Amino acid sequence: MDKIGKVQCPVYVVHGMKDEIVPFWHGEDLQKKCKSPNYEPFWVENGGHNNLEIIARQPFFNNFMKFSDGEASSLADYGPQLHVK
């Protein structure tokens, strides 16, 4: 958490809002402390620590592919994303 402000590459934060291992506020803080080009986070309602790709399958993979293909700036057009299941 303390070093995220030194990261100089694009950052895309994905976090489950019901994560039983890493508290949700940790993902929020990580997003806020990013100074590199960071993109709107993807919060998964009812998502735990190991099931985000199951709960939010298609949006999870679509957003990840946009980010990895260098199209992540288009994610910012939508603001913070919340997947509700």
VOVOFI-138456 format. One record per residue: x, y, z of N, C-alpha, C, CB in turn; residue number from 1; residue in one letter. Coordinates in nm, 2 decimals, always signed. Glycine has a CB too. Example, Ala and Ser with C-alpha at 12.3 -4.5 7.8 and 13.67 -1.06 7.14 Angstrom:
BEGIN
@n.xx +1.32 n.yy -0.57 n.zz +0.78 ca.xx +1.23 ca.yy -0.45 ca.zz +0.78 c.xx +1.32 c.yy -0.33 c.zz +0.78 cb.xx +1.13 cb.yy -0.45 cb.zz +0.90 n 1 res A
@n.xx +1.28 n.yy -0.22 n.zz +0.71 ca.xx +1.37 ca.yy -0.11 ca.zz +0.71 c.xx +1.29 c.yy +0.00 c.zz +0.79 cb.xx +1.41 cb.yy -0.06 cb.zz +0.57 n 2 res S
***
This chain:
BEGIN
@n.xx +0.08 n.yy -0.12 n.zz +0.00 ca.xx +0.00 ca.yy +0.00 ca.zz +0.00 c.xx +0.09 c.yy +0.13 c.zz +0.00 cb.xx -0.09 cb.yy +0.00 cb.zz +0.12 n 1 res M
@n.xx +0.19 n.yy +0.12 n.zz +0.07 ca.xx +0.28 ca.yy +0.24 ca.zz +0.09 c.xx +0.36 c.yy +0.27 c.zz -0.04 cb.xx +0.38 cb.yy +0.22 cb.zz +0.20 n 2 res D
@n.xx +0.38 n.yy +0.17 n.zz -0.13 ca.xx +0.46 ca.yy +0.19 ca.zz -0.25 c.xx +0.37 c.yy +0.22 c.zz -0.37 cb.xx +0.54 cb.yy +0.08 cb.zz -0.27 n 3 res K
@n.xx +0.24 n.yy +0.21 n.zz -0.37 ca.xx +0.16 ca.yy +0.23 ca.zz -0.49 c.xx +0.18 c.yy +0.37 c.zz -0.55 cb.xx +0.01 cb.yy +0.20 cb.zz -0.45 n 4 res I
@n.xx +0.21 n.yy +0.47 n.zz -0.47 ca.xx +0.23 ca.yy +0.60 ca.zz -0.52 c.xx +0.35 c.yy +0.61 c.zz -0.61 cb.xx +0.24 cb.yy +0.70 cb.zz -0.41 n 5 res G
@n.xx +0.44 n.yy +0.51 n.zz -0.60 ca.xx +0.57 ca.yy +0.52 ca.zz -0.68 c.xx +0.55 c.yy +0.44 c.zz -0.82 cb.xx +0.68 cb.yy +0.46 cb.zz -0.60 n 6 res K
@n.xx +0.44 n.yy +0.37 n.zz -0.83 ca.xx +0.42 ca.yy +0.29 ca.zz -0.95 c.xx +0.40 c.yy +0.38 c.zz -1.07 cb.xx +0.30 cb.yy +0.19 cb.zz -0.93 n 7 res V
@n.xx +0.46 n.yy +0.36 n.zz -1.18 ca.xx +0.46 ca.yy +0.45 ca.zz -1.30 c.xx +0.40 c.yy +0.38 c.zz -1.42 cb.xx +0.60 cb.yy +0.50 cb.zz -1.33 n 8 res Q
@n.xx +0.33 n.yy +0.27 n.zz -1.40 ca.xx +0.27 ca.yy +0.20 ca.zz -1.51 c.xx +0.11 c.yy +0.21 c.zz -1.49 cb.xx +0.31 cb.yy +0.06 cb.zz -1.53 n 9 res C
@n.xx +0.03 n.yy +0.18 n.zz -1.59 ca.xx -0.11 ca.yy +0.18 ca.zz -1.57 c.xx -0.16 c.yy +0.09 c.zz -1.46 cb.xx -0.18 cb.yy +0.15 cb.zz -1.70 n 10 res P
@n.xx -0.25 n.yy +0.13 n.zz -1.38 ca.xx -0.31 ca.yy +0.04 ca.zz -1.27 c.xx -0.46 c.yy +0.03 c.zz -1.29 cb.xx -0.27 cb.yy +0.11 cb.zz -1.13 n 11 res V
@n.xx -0.50 n.yy -0.09 n.zz -1.28 ca.xx -0.65 ca.yy -0.12 ca.zz -1.28 c.xx -0.68 c.yy -0.20 c.zz -1.16 cb.xx -0.69 cb.yy -0.20 cb.zz -1.42 n 12 res Y
@n.xx -0.76 n.yy -0.15 n.zz -1.07 ca.xx -0.79 ca.yy -0.21 ca.zz -0.94 c.xx -0.93 c.yy -0.28 c.zz -0.96 cb.xx -0.80 cb.yy -0.11 cb.zz -0.83 n 13 res V
@n.xx -0.93 n.yy -0.41 n.zz -0.92 ca.xx -1.05 ca.yy -0.49 ca.zz -0.92 c.xx -1.06 c.yy -0.55 c.zz -0.78 cb.xx -1.05 cb.yy -0.61 cb.zz -1.03 n 14 res V
@n.xx -1.18 n.yy -0.54 n.zz -0.72 ca.xx -1.19 ca.yy -0.59 ca.zz -0.58 c.xx -1.33 c.yy -0.63 c.zz -0.55 cb.xx -1.14 cb.yy -0.48 cb.zz -0.48 n 15 res H
@n.xx -1.34 n.yy -0.74 n.zz -0.48 ca.xx -1.47 ca.yy -0.78 ca.zz -0.43 c.xx -1.51 c.yy -0.71 c.zz -0.30 cb.xx -1.47 cb.yy -0.93 cb.zz -0.40 n 16 res G
@n.xx -1.64 n.yy -0.67 n.zz -0.30 ca.xx -1.69 ca.yy -0.59 ca.zz -0.19 c.xx -1.71 c.yy -0.67 c.zz -0.06 cb.xx -1.82 cb.yy -0.52 cb.zz -0.23 n 17 res M
@n.xx -1.71 n.yy -0.80 n.zz -0.08 ca.xx -1.73 ca.yy -0.89 ca.zz +0.04 c.xx -1.61 c.yy -0.98 c.zz +0.05 cb.xx -1.86 cb.yy -0.98 cb.zz +0.02 n 18 res K
@n.xx -1.49 n.yy -0.93 n.zz +0.02 ca.xx -1.37 ca.yy -1.00 ca.zz +0.03 c.xx -1.34 c.yy -1.04 c.zz +0.17 cb.xx -1.25 cb.yy -0.92 cb.zz -0.03 n 19 res D
@n.xx -1.33 n.yy -1.17 n.zz +0.20 ca.xx -1.31 ca.yy -1.22 ca.zz +0.34 c.xx -1.16 c.yy -1.22 c.zz +0.38 cb.xx -1.37 cb.yy -1.35 cb.zz +0.35 n 20 res E
@n.xx -1.07 n.yy -1.19 n.zz +0.29 ca.xx -0.93 ca.yy -1.19 ca.zz +0.32 c.xx -0.87 c.yy -1.05 c.zz +0.32 cb.xx -0.85 cb.yy -1.28 cb.zz +0.22 n 21 res I
@n.xx -0.89 n.yy -0.98 n.zz +0.21 ca.xx -0.84 ca.yy -0.84 ca.zz +0.20 c.xx -0.97 c.yy -0.74 c.zz +0.21 cb.xx -0.76 cb.yy -0.81 cb.zz +0.07 n 22 res V
@n.xx -0.98 n.yy -0.66 n.zz +0.31 ca.xx -1.10 ca.yy -0.58 ca.zz +0.33 c.xx -1.12 c.yy -0.49 c.zz +0.21 cb.xx -1.08 cb.yy -0.49 cb.zz +0.45 n 23 res P
@n.xx -1.24 n.yy -0.46 n.zz +0.18 ca.xx -1.28 ca.yy -0.38 ca.zz +0.06 c.xx -1.21 c.yy -0.24 c.zz +0.07 cb.xx -1.43 cb.yy -0.36 cb.zz +0.05 n 24 res F
@n.xx -1.20 n.yy -0.18 n.zz +0.19 ca.xx -1.14 ca.yy -0.05 ca.zz +0.20 c.xx -1.00 c.yy -0.05 c.zz +0.15 cb.xx -1.15 cb.yy +0.00 cb.zz +0.35 n 25 res W
@n.xx -0.93 n.yy -0.16 n.zz +0.15 ca.xx -0.80 ca.yy -0.17 ca.zz +0.11 c.xx -0.79 c.yy -0.14 c.zz -0.04 cb.xx -0.74 cb.yy -0.31 cb.zz +0.13 n 26 res H
@n.xx -0.89 n.yy -0.20 n.zz -0.12 ca.xx -0.89 ca.yy -0.17 ca.zz -0.26 c.xx -0.92 c.yy -0.02 c.zz -0.29 cb.xx -1.00 cb.yy -0.25 cb.zz -0.33 n 27 res G
@n.xx -1.01 n.yy +0.04 n.zz -0.21 ca.xx -1.05 ca.yy +0.18 ca.zz -0.23 c.xx -0.93 c.yy +0.27 c.zz -0.20 cb.xx -1.16 cb.yy +0.22 cb.zz -0.13 n 28 res E
@n.xx -0.85 n.yy +0.24 n.zz -0.09 ca.xx -0.73 ca.yy +0.31 ca.zz -0.06 c.xx -0.63 c.yy +0.30 c.zz -0.17 cb.xx -0.68 cb.yy +0.27 cb.zz +0.08 n 29 res D
@n.xx -0.61 n.yy +0.18 n.zz -0.22 ca.xx -0.51 ca.yy +0.15 ca.zz -0.32 c.xx -0.55 c.yy +0.24 c.zz -0.44 cb.xx -0.51 cb.yy +0.01 cb.zz -0.36 n 30 res L
@n.xx -0.67 n.yy +0.25 n.zz -0.48 ca.xx -0.71 ca.yy +0.33 ca.zz -0.60 c.xx -0.68 c.yy +0.48 c.zz -0.57 cb.xx -0.86 cb.yy +0.31 cb.zz -0.62 n 31 res Q
@n.xx -0.72 n.yy +0.52 n.zz -0.45 ca.xx -0.70 ca.yy +0.67 ca.zz -0.42 c.xx -0.55 c.yy +0.71 c.zz -0.42 cb.xx -0.76 cb.yy +0.70 cb.zz -0.28 n 32 res K
@n.xx -0.46 n.yy +0.61 n.zz -0.38 ca.xx -0.32 ca.yy +0.65 ca.zz -0.36 c.xx -0.24 c.yy +0.63 c.zz -0.49 cb.xx -0.26 cb.yy +0.56 cb.zz -0.26 n 33 res K
@n.xx -0.30 n.yy +0.58 n.zz -0.60 ca.xx -0.23 ca.yy +0.57 ca.zz -0.73 c.xx -0.20 c.yy +0.70 c.zz -0.79 cb.xx -0.32 cb.yy +0.48 cb.zz -0.82 n 34 res C
@n.xx -0.08 n.yy +0.72 n.zz -0.83 ca.xx -0.04 ca.yy +0.84 ca.zz -0.90 c.xx -0.02 c.yy +0.82 c.zz -1.04 cb.xx +0.08 cb.yy +0.91 cb.zz -0.83 n 35 res K
@n.xx +0.00 n.yy +0.69 n.zz -1.08 ca.xx +0.03 ca.yy +0.66 ca.zz -1.22 c.xx -0.10 c.yy +0.67 c.zz -1.29 cb.xx +0.09 cb.yy +0.51 cb.zz -1.23 n 36 res S
@n.xx -0.10 n.yy +0.65 n.zz -1.42 ca.xx -0.22 ca.yy +0.65 ca.zz -1.50 c.xx -0.31 c.yy +0.53 c.zz -1.45 cb.xx -0.20 cb.yy +0.64 cb.zz -1.65 n 37 res P
@n.xx -0.41 n.yy +0.56 n.zz -1.37 ca.xx -0.49 ca.yy +0.46 ca.zz -1.32 c.xx -0.63 c.yy +0.47 c.zz -1.38 cb.xx -0.50 cb.yy +0.45 cb.zz -1.16 n 38 res N
@n.xx -0.70 n.yy +0.36 n.zz -1.39 ca.xx -0.83 ca.yy +0.36 ca.zz -1.46 c.xx -0.93 c.yy +0.33 c.zz -1.35 cb.xx -0.83 cb.yy +0.25 cb.zz -1.57 n 39 res Y
@n.xx -1.06 n.yy +0.36 n.zz -1.39 ca.xx -1.17 ca.yy +0.35 ca.zz -1.30 c.xx -1.17 c.yy +0.20 c.zz -1.24 cb.xx -1.30 cb.yy +0.38 cb.zz -1.36 n 40 res E
@n.xx -1.19 n.yy +0.19 n.zz -1.11 ca.xx -1.19 ca.yy +0.06 ca.zz -1.05 c.xx -1.31 c.yy -0.02 c.zz -1.09 cb.xx -1.18 cb.yy +0.07 cb.zz -0.90 n 41 res P
@n.xx -1.30 n.yy -0.15 n.zz -1.07 ca.xx -1.41 ca.yy -0.24 ca.zz -1.09 c.xx -1.45 c.yy -0.31 c.zz -0.96 cb.xx -1.38 cb.yy -0.35 cb.zz -1.21 n 42 res F
@n.xx -1.55 n.yy -0.27 n.zz -0.90 ca.xx -1.59 ca.yy -0.32 ca.zz -0.77 c.xx -1.70 c.yy -0.43 c.zz -0.79 cb.xx -1.65 cb.yy -0.21 cb.zz -0.67 n 43 res W
@n.xx -1.68 n.yy -0.54 n.zz -0.74 ca.xx -1.78 ca.yy -0.65 ca.zz -0.76 c.xx -1.86 c.yy -0.67 c.zz -0.63 cb.xx -1.71 cb.yy -0.78 cb.zz -0.80 n 44 res V
@n.xx -1.99 n.yy -0.63 n.zz -0.63 ca.xx -2.08 ca.yy -0.65 ca.zz -0.52 c.xx -2.09 c.yy -0.80 c.zz -0.50 cb.xx -2.21 cb.yy -0.58 cb.zz -0.54 n 45 res E
@n.xx -2.09 n.yy -0.84 n.zz -0.37 ca.xx -2.10 ca.yy -0.98 ca.zz -0.33 c.xx -1.97 c.yy -1.06 c.zz -0.38 cb.xx -2.22 cb.yy -1.05 cb.zz -0.39 n 46 res N
@n.xx -1.87 n.yy -1.00 n.zz -0.43 ca.xx -1.75 ca.yy -1.07 ca.zz -0.47 c.xx -1.66 c.yy -1.09 c.zz -0.35 cb.xx -1.68 cb.yy -0.99 cb.zz -0.58 n 47 res G
@n.xx -1.61 n.yy -1.21 n.zz -0.34 ca.xx -1.52 ca.yy -1.24 ca.zz -0.23 c.xx -1.37 c.yy -1.23 c.zz -0.28 cb.xx -1.54 cb.yy -1.39 cb.zz -0.18 n 48 res G
@n.xx -1.28 n.yy -1.31 n.zz -0.23 ca.xx -1.14 ca.yy -1.30 ca.zz -0.26 c.xx -1.11 c.yy -1.38 c.zz -0.38 cb.xx -1.06 cb.yy -1.34 cb.zz -0.14 n 49 res H
@n.xx -1.18 n.yy -1.49 n.zz -0.40 ca.xx -1.14 ca.yy -1.58 ca.zz -0.51 c.xx -1.25 c.yy -1.62 c.zz -0.61 cb.xx -1.09 cb.yy -1.71 cb.zz -0.45 n 50 res N
@n.xx -1.35 n.yy -1.53 n.zz -0.62 ca.xx -1.46 ca.yy -1.56 ca.zz -0.71 c.xx -1.51 c.yy -1.45 c.zz -0.80 cb.xx -1.58 cb.yy -1.61 cb.zz -0.62 n 51 res N
@n.xx -1.43 n.yy -1.35 n.zz -0.82 ca.xx -1.47 ca.yy -1.24 ca.zz -0.90 c.xx -1.50 c.yy -1.27 c.zz -1.04 cb.xx -1.36 cb.yy -1.13 cb.zz -0.89 n 52 res L
@n.xx -1.42 n.yy -1.36 n.zz -1.10 ca.xx -1.44 ca.yy -1.40 ca.zz -1.24 c.xx -1.56 c.yy -1.49 c.zz -1.25 cb.xx -1.32 cb.yy -1.47 cb.zz -1.29 n 53 res E
@n.xx -1.61 n.yy -1.55 n.zz -1.14 ca.xx -1.73 ca.yy -1.63 ca.zz -1.15 c.xx -1.85 c.yy -1.54 c.zz -1.13 cb.xx -1.73 cb.yy -1.74 cb.zz -1.04 n 54 res I
@n.xx -1.85 n.yy -1.45 n.zz -1.03 ca.xx -1.97 ca.yy -1.37 ca.zz -1.00 c.xx -1.99 c.yy -1.26 c.zz -1.12 cb.xx -1.95 cb.yy -1.30 cb.zz -0.87 n 55 res I
@n.xx -1.88 n.yy -1.20 n.zz -1.16 ca.xx -1.90 ca.yy -1.10 ca.zz -1.27 c.xx -1.83 c.yy -1.14 c.zz -1.40 cb.xx -1.83 cb.yy -0.97 cb.zz -1.21 n 56 res A
@n.xx -1.85 n.yy -1.26 n.zz -1.43 ca.xx -1.78 ca.yy -1.33 ca.zz -1.54 c.xx -1.75 c.yy -1.24 c.zz -1.67 cb.xx -1.85 cb.yy -1.45 cb.zz -1.59 n 57 res R
@n.xx -1.86 n.yy -1.20 n.zz -1.74 ca.xx -1.83 ca.yy -1.13 ca.zz -1.86 c.xx -1.78 c.yy -0.99 c.zz -1.84 cb.xx -1.96 cb.yy -1.12 cb.zz -1.94 n 58 res Q
@n.xx -1.83 n.yy -0.91 n.zz -1.75 ca.xx -1.77 ca.yy -0.78 ca.zz -1.73 c.xx -1.63 c.yy -0.79 c.zz -1.68 cb.xx -1.86 cb.yy -0.70 cb.zz -1.64 n 59 res P
@n.xx -1.60 n.yy -0.88 n.zz -1.60 ca.xx -1.47 ca.yy -0.90 ca.zz -1.54 c.xx -1.37 c.yy -0.92 c.zz -1.66 cb.xx -1.47 cb.yy -1.02 cb.zz -1.45 n 60 res F
@n.xx -1.40 n.yy -1.02 n.zz -1.75 ca.xx -1.31 ca.yy -1.05 ca.zz -1.85 c.xx -1.30 c.yy -0.94 c.zz -1.96 cb.xx -1.34 cb.yy -1.18 cb.zz -1.92 n 61 res F
@n.xx -1.42 n.yy -0.88 n.zz -1.99 ca.xx -1.42 ca.yy -0.77 ca.zz -2.09 c.xx -1.33 c.yy -0.65 c.zz -2.04 cb.xx -1.57 cb.yy -0.72 cb.zz -2.11 n 62 res N
@n.xx -1.35 n.yy -0.61 n.zz -1.92 ca.xx -1.27 ca.yy -0.50 ca.zz -1.87 c.xx -1.12 c.yy -0.53 c.zz -1.86 cb.xx -1.32 cb.yy -0.46 cb.zz -1.73 n 63 res N
@n.xx -1.09 n.yy -0.65 n.zz -1.82 ca.xx -0.95 ca.yy -0.69 ca.zz -1.81 c.xx -0.89 c.yy -0.69 c.zz -1.95 cb.xx -0.94 cb.yy -0.83 cb.zz -1.75 n 64 res F
@n.xx -0.96 n.yy -0.74 n.zz -2.05 ca.xx -0.91 ca.yy -0.74 ca.zz -2.19 c.xx -0.89 c.yy -0.60 c.zz -2.24 cb.xx -1.00 cb.yy -0.82 cb.zz -2.28 n 65 res M
@n.xx -0.98 n.yy -0.51 n.zz -2.21 ca.xx -0.96 ca.yy -0.37 ca.zz -2.25 c.xx -0.84 c.yy -0.31 c.zz -2.19 cb.xx -1.09 cb.yy -0.29 cb.zz -2.21 n 66 res K
@n.xx -0.82 n.yy -0.34 n.zz -2.06 ca.xx -0.70 ca.yy -0.29 ca.zz -1.99 c.xx -0.57 c.yy -0.35 c.zz -2.05 cb.xx -0.71 cb.yy -0.32 cb.zz -1.84 n 67 res F
@n.xx -0.57 n.yy -0.48 n.zz -2.07 ca.xx -0.45 ca.yy -0.55 ca.zz -2.12 c.xx -0.42 c.yy -0.51 c.zz -2.26 cb.xx -0.46 cb.yy -0.70 cb.zz -2.10 n 68 res S
@n.xx -0.52 n.yy -0.48 n.zz -2.34 ca.xx -0.50 ca.yy -0.44 ca.zz -2.48 c.xx -0.47 c.yy -0.29 c.zz -2.50 cb.xx -0.63 cb.yy -0.47 cb.zz -2.56 n 69 res D
@n.xx -0.46 n.yy -0.22 n.zz -2.39 ca.xx -0.43 ca.yy -0.08 ca.zz -2.39 c.xx -0.54 c.yy +0.01 c.zz -2.42 cb.xx -0.32 cb.yy -0.06 cb.zz -2.50 n 70 res G
@n.xx -0.66 n.yy -0.04 n.zz -2.41 ca.xx -0.78 ca.yy +0.04 ca.zz -2.43 c.xx -0.84 c.yy +0.08 c.zz -2.30 cb.xx -0.89 cb.yy -0.04 cb.zz -2.51 n 71 res E
@n.xx -0.77 n.yy +0.07 n.zz -2.19 ca.xx -0.82 ca.yy +0.10 ca.zz -2.06 c.xx -0.88 c.yy +0.24 c.zz -2.04 cb.xx -0.72 cb.yy +0.07 cb.zz -1.96 n 72 res A
@n.xx -0.83 n.yy +0.33 n.zz -2.12 ca.xx -0.88 ca.yy +0.47 ca.zz -2.11 c.xx -1.03 c.yy +0.47 c.zz -2.14 cb.xx -0.80 cb.yy +0.56 cb.zz -2.20 n 73 res S
@n.xx -1.08 n.yy +0.38 n.zz -2.21 ca.xx -1.22 ca.yy +0.37 ca.zz -2.24 c.xx -1.30 c.yy +0.33 c.zz -2.12 cb.xx -1.25 cb.yy +0.28 cb.zz -2.36 n 74 res S
@n.xx -1.23 n.yy +0.26 n.zz -2.02 ca.xx -1.30 ca.yy +0.22 ca.zz -1.90 c.xx -1.33 c.yy +0.35 c.zz -1.82 cb.xx -1.21 cb.yy +0.13 cb.zz -1.82 n 75 res L
@n.xx -1.25 n.yy +0.45 n.zz -1.83 ca.xx -1.27 ca.yy +0.57 ca.zz -1.75 c.xx -1.40 c.yy +0.64 c.zz -1.79 cb.xx -1.15 cb.yy +0.67 cb.zz -1.76 n 76 res A
@n.xx -1.45 n.yy +0.62 n.zz -1.91 ca.xx -1.57 ca.yy +0.68 ca.zz -1.96 c.xx -1.69 c.yy +0.64 c.zz -1.88 cb.xx -1.59 cb.yy +0.65 cb.zz -2.11 n 77 res D
@n.xx -1.68 n.yy +0.53 n.zz -1.81 ca.xx -1.80 ca.yy +0.48 ca.zz -1.74 c.xx -1.79 c.yy +0.51 c.zz -1.59 cb.xx -1.81 cb.yy +0.33 cb.zz -1.76 n 78 res Y
@n.xx -1.69 n.yy +0.57 n.zz -1.54 ca.xx -1.67 ca.yy +0.60 ca.zz -1.40 c.xx -1.65 c.yy +0.47 c.zz -1.32 cb.xx -1.80 cb.yy +0.67 cb.zz -1.34 n 79 res G
@n.xx -1.64 n.yy +0.47 n.zz -1.19 ca.xx -1.62 ca.yy +0.35 ca.zz -1.12 c.xx -1.73 c.yy +0.25 c.zz -1.15 cb.xx -1.62 cb.yy +0.38 cb.zz -0.96 n 80 res P
@n.xx -1.69 n.yy +0.13 n.zz -1.18 ca.xx -1.79 ca.yy +0.03 ca.zz -1.22 c.xx -1.83 c.yy -0.06 c.zz -1.10 cb.xx -1.74 cb.yy -0.06 cb.zz -1.33 n 81 res Q
@n.xx -1.95 n.yy -0.09 n.zz -1.09 ca.xx -2.00 ca.yy -0.18 ca.zz -0.98 c.xx -2.08 c.yy -0.29 c.zz -1.05 cb.xx -2.09 cb.yy -0.10 cb.zz -0.88 n 82 res L
@n.xx -2.04 n.yy -0.41 n.zz -1.03 ca.xx -2.12 ca.yy -0.52 ca.zz -1.09 c.xx -2.21 c.yy -0.57 c.zz -0.98 cb.xx -2.02 cb.yy -0.64 cb.zz -1.14 n 83 res H
@n.xx -2.34 n.yy -0.57 n.zz -1.00 ca.xx -2.44 ca.yy -0.62 ca.zz -0.91 c.xx -2.50 c.yy -0.75 c.zz -0.95 cb.xx -2.55 cb.yy -0.51 cb.zz -0.88 n 84 res V
@n.xx -2.50 n.yy -0.85 n.zz -0.87 ca.xx -2.55 ca.yy -0.98 ca.zz -0.90 c.xx -2.66 c.yy -1.01 c.zz -0.81 cb.xx -2.44 cb.yy -1.09 cb.zz -0.90 n 85 res K
***
